[in-house]
């Protein structure tokens, strides 16, 4: 099927596209948010060295090391994505790169099965590669949104994708729970095996269910058809074409800086939430992981709720309301003192997380010209903005913890990014009087 043959708002195609969120969200929950952070902080905390670990001869606080590793992975992808996506558009390789990053990420998750304290360096490398696979696969999947749905349906379709993702990752999480909490059922005596096997299952789940969108999503038509042009010439031609378009669209130029700053806070909180709860309250896996699971379930409602509100009052006003809620969450996290408070904050994190992720994606999709030949390079600017935001968030979070030895200061500082994002959204709201208005 060529790009021109895509039938927009086709329910079967949208369901297939949504299944990629189902497939890769298992990584986001198990590796980024729940089992891996708890496993990692547990095995890297010793009586002899406390929270300090040695990585290729250098000493780090354990959580700072993992945040630095993620930050480097996101930085590499932020630098590479504009050029890879431009080449994907130019040469018709969108689906190829989506598959490539999926397999890199999934196989790296499987490699984490071998992660123990004595293989720390190898484990951190697999951890970073898994993140790069997740980033790349999601970026190319996101770029299909304006091709499969009309602007009036993009909020709903984006919410459906995130809802599929939350349901999918919770389903796998429950399967992993069986091995973690009932290892005796399977004759497991190695206490590290259930967590490590969970990492292997994530890779298998991701790779397996990704075959559904791989079969249904169409390959894109090459936008640069001159066979005499080399790789770098094709990339440069397509990149300059898309960048020229974006410079002319003021709404995008206003939205991306706002998205950058509030995404710093959102994405960082998603990554560090489990480690924060374990360090400050010592909840343990039996309480911490169900709390993160609660976040995923509430996020489903959040995605649909924000889509509904956007249809009533518009995308930007809803985003501003959600960002205000995030500021309150950061302040509340600083004063966190009890298990009940952690669960209460987790509830609001889930509600706001589902809403802001889904609505941000569909908001940007609406700003892209709907009559262009392909959208991969256009969406790469959105994805790069998000990845650079995560780099800044993770490095600042890790740096503040490293120098203060207090993770609460790191959480509180994230509110500054949300405040800047909120102020920049006011500029978008002032300009956007006709775009992103409520659907009548």
N, C-alpha and C positions, 0 to 999 in steps of 0.2 A: 504494500500500500504506500503510495507517495504522500507527501505532505498535503498536496492539494485535494486528496481524497478523504481527508479526515472529516467526519461528520460531527459537528459540534453538538454537545449536550446528549450524545449517545450514551444511554445508561450502562450498556455493557462495557463500552470502552472506559467510561469513568470508573466503574467498579474495578476493572483491571488495573487502571492507573492507581487507584486507591490501595490496591494490594501491595504496592511497593512500600507504602507507609506501614502496612501490616508487617511486611518482611523485615525492614531495616530498623523499625522502632524497638525491636528486641535488643539491639545493640545499645540504644540510648538508655533503656531502662536497666538492663542487667549489668552492662559494662560501665556506663557513665554514672548511673544514679544509685544503684542498690548493691548487688552482690559483690561486684569487683571492688568498690570503695571500702566496704566493710572487710572483705578478705584482705585487701592490700594494707589497710591500716593495722589490721590484726597481726599479720605475719611480719610487718616491718617495725613493730614496736617490741623491743627486747629489754630485759632487765639490765643488760650491760650498757646498751647505748640509748635507751629510751626511744624517742621519736626520730633519732638521727639514723640515716642510712648512708652507705658509701656507694657511689655510682661512678664507675671508671676512675676511682681514686679520689673523687671529690665528695665532700660531706654536705648533705642536705637534710632539712626536716622532711620527713616522709611525704606529707601532703603537699609541701612546696615542690618537691621533685616531680610528683605526678602532674601538678598544675603547670610546671615549666615544660614538661614533655608534651602535654596537650597543646600548650601555647605555641611551641615550635611546629607541631604538626599542622595547626591551623594557619600559622604564618606561611608555611610552605605552600599550602593549598590556596591561600589568598593570593599569593604571587603567581601561582601557576594557572588558576582557573580562567582568568580573562583570555589567556592565550590558547588554552586547551578548548575552551568553549568557542572561541573564534574559529579555530581550526575545525571543530566539530560542525559548525554551520557551513564553513567554506567547503569542506570535503564530504559532507553528508555522513558524519561519524557520530552523531549524538547517541544513538543506541549502543554503538560499540563502546564508547567511553563509559556509559552508564553500566554496562556489563563489566568492563575492566575494573572499575572502582569497587563494584559489588564483590567481585571475586577476591580482590586484594583485602577488602575489609573482612569478609567472611572467613577466609583462610587464616587471617591474623588472629581473629577471635578463637579459631580452633587451636592456633599455636599457643594461646594463653593457657591451655590445658597443662602445659609444662612449666608454668610460672610458680616458682617457690622462692624463698628468700635467697637461696644459693644461686638461683638463676635470675637475679634481679635485673641485670642489664638486658638480658634477652627478653624478659617479660615487659620491661618498659618500652623496648623497641617494637614489640608486637602491639602493645597498647597504643603507641603513636601511629603505627601503620593502620590499625583498625579504625582509628579516628579519621585518618586521611581517606580511607575507603568509604566511610560513612558520609563524609563531607562531599566527596566527588559524586557518589551515586545519587545523593539527595539533590545536588545542584542540577544535574541533568534531568532528574525526574521532575523537579519544580518547573523547569522550562516548558514542560508539556501543558501546564495549566491553561494559558491563554489560547492554546491550540485546540483543546478538547471542550472548552466551555465558553459561552458568550459572557460579556461583562456582567449582565444581570444575574448570572448563575455562578460566577466565580467565588463569591463569598461562601455559598452553600457547598460547592464542590470542594473547595479548600478545607472547609470544616469536616466534610465527609472523609477526606483523606486523613486528617489528623485523628478523627474518631476511629477509623479502621486501625490506625497505628496504635492508639491507646488500647483498644480491645486486643489486638494481636500481641502486644508486648506483655499485657497482663496475663493472657492465656499461657504464654511460654513461662512467665514468671511463676505461675502456679505449678506448672510442671516441675520447674527447678526446685520449688519449695518442698516437693515430695522427697527429693533426694537430700535436701539440706536438713530438714527437720525430722525425717524418718529414715536415716541411713541404714538402720538395723533391718529394715524390710528387704534390703538388697544385699545384706551381708557385708556392708562397707565398714571397714575398720580404720582406714586412713581418713582423719578428720578433714584434711584439705581436699579430698577427692570430690565431694559433692559440689563445692564451689567451682573447682577446675572443670568438672564435667559440665556444669552450667555454661561456662564460657564456650565449650565445644558445641553445645546444643544451640547457642546463639548463632554461631557460624553456619551450622547446618540448616537452621530455621530460615535465616537470612537468604542463603543461597537457594534453598529449595523453593520458597514462596515467591522469590523474585522471578522465577521462570514464568509466572502468570503474566506480569506486565511485559516481560521480554517477548513473549509470543504475540501479544495483542497490540502493543504500542508500535506505531509505524516508524520506519526509518525516514529520516529527513532528506530532502533533496539538496544536493550540493548548491551552494549559493555562488561560489566562484568556480566556473566551469572551464576556465582556460587551462588546458593540460600542460602548457609550457611553464606555468608558474610553479615554483618550488614551494616547500612547506612554509618557510618564513614569509614568502611573498603572499601566499594565500592568507596566512594568519594576519599579516599586517593590513591587507586590503579589507578583510572582513571587520577587523577590530576598528579601523579608522571609519568604516561605514557606520558601525553601530555607535561608536563614541560620538560621531558627528550628530547622529540622531538624538542621543541623550542630551547633548549640550543645548539642543534647541527646545527641549521639553522642560520648562521651568518647574512643573509640578514634581518631576522626578528629582531635579536638582535640589528642591526644597525638602522632599520627603527622605531621601537617603541619609543626609546628616542627622535628622531626627531619629531615624531608625537605628543608625549607628550607635548613638548614645544610649537609648533605652535598651537596645539589644545587648550592650555590654553587661548591664545588670541582669537581664532575664537569663541569658545563656550561662553566665557565671554561676548564678544561683542554682540552675539546673544541674550543673556539674558538681558543685561543692556541697549541696544540701545534706547528703548522707554523711560525708566526712565531718561536717559541722555538727550534726546531731550526735555523732559518735564521740567526738572530742569533748564537746561541752557538757553533755548529759550522760555519756557512757550508757546509752540505751541498750546496746547489744543488738545482734541481728534479729532476734525474736521480736523486738519492738520497732526497730528502725526500718527494716524492710517492709513490714505491713504499712508503715506510715507513708513510705514512698509509693507503695502500691495504691494507697488512698489517693495520692496526688494524681496518678494516672487515670483513675476512675472518675474523679471530679473533673479532670481536664476535658473529658468527653462532653460533659454538660457545658463547660466553659466555652468550648469551640462553637457549639450550636447556639448558646445564649448570645455570644458576641455577634454571630452572623445575623441573628434575629434583630438585635438592637441596631446593627449597622443599616439594616433595611428600614428602620424606623427613623433614626436620627443622623445617619451618615457614618462613614468609616472613621474619619479623623476625630470627631467628638467622642466616639466610643474608645478609640485608642488613648485619648487624653484621660478619660476616666480610669482606664485600666492602669496607665502609668502612675496616676496618683495613688492607686491602691498598692502598687509595687513600692512606692516610697514608704508607705506605712508598714509594709512587710519588712523592709530593711531595718527600720527603726525598732520594730517589735523583736526582730531577731537579736539585736544588740542586748535587749533587756531580758531575753529568754532565760527562764530559771526552772521550769518544771516540764514534766512529760506532757501534761495536759496542754500547756502553752505550745509545745512543739507540734502536737496534733492539730491544734487550732490554726497555727501558722501554715502547716502543711495543707490544710483544707483550702485556704485562700491562695496559696501558691498554685495548687492544682487548677483552681477556677480561673485565675488570671493567666496562667501559663497556656492553657488550652486556647483561651480567647485571643491572646496577643500574638501567638505564633500563627494561628489560622488567619486572623484578620490582616496581619502584616503581609503575609504572602499574597492574599487576594487583593489587597490595596495596591501593591506594586504591580500586580498583573493587570489591574484596570488602567494603570498609568501608561502601560506599554501600547504603542500603536497597534490596533487590532488587525490591520491589513498588511503587516509585514510578512515576508516569506518564512522567516524562522525566528525563534525567540531564545535560543540557547545563550548567545552572547549577551542579549539584553538581560537575561536573568542572572548571568554571571556577575554583573555589577551588584545586584541584590545580594547574591551569595557571598561575594567578596567582602561587601560591607559587613555582613553578619560575621564572617570569619575573622576579619580584622578586629571587630568588636570583641569577639571571644578572646583573641590574643591579648588585647589591652586589658580585658577583665581578669583573665587568669594570671597574667603577669603582675598586675597591680594587687590582686588578692593575695598571691603568693608572696610578693615583695613586702606587703604590709605585715603579713604574718611572720615572715622571716625576721624583720627588724624589731617587731613589737612582741613577738611570741604570744600574741593574743588574736585568735581568729575572729573574735567579735568586732574588733576594729576594722577588719577587712570587710565584714558584712555591712557595717554601718557606712563605710565609705562608698559602697555601691549606690547608695541613695543619691549621691552627688551626680552620678551619671544619669539617673532617672530624672532628676530635676532639670538638667541641661536638655535632655530629650523632650521633656514636657514643654519647655520654653520654645524649642525649635518647632514643635507641633503647632504652636500658636501661629507661627509664620505660615505653615502649610494651610491651616484653617482659614487664615485671612485671605490667602491667594485662591484657595480652592472653593470658590462659591458655586461653581457649576459642576466640577468634577467630583466624583465620589459622593454625590448627593444620595439621599435615601431613594430606594426603589419604590415607585408608586404602584 
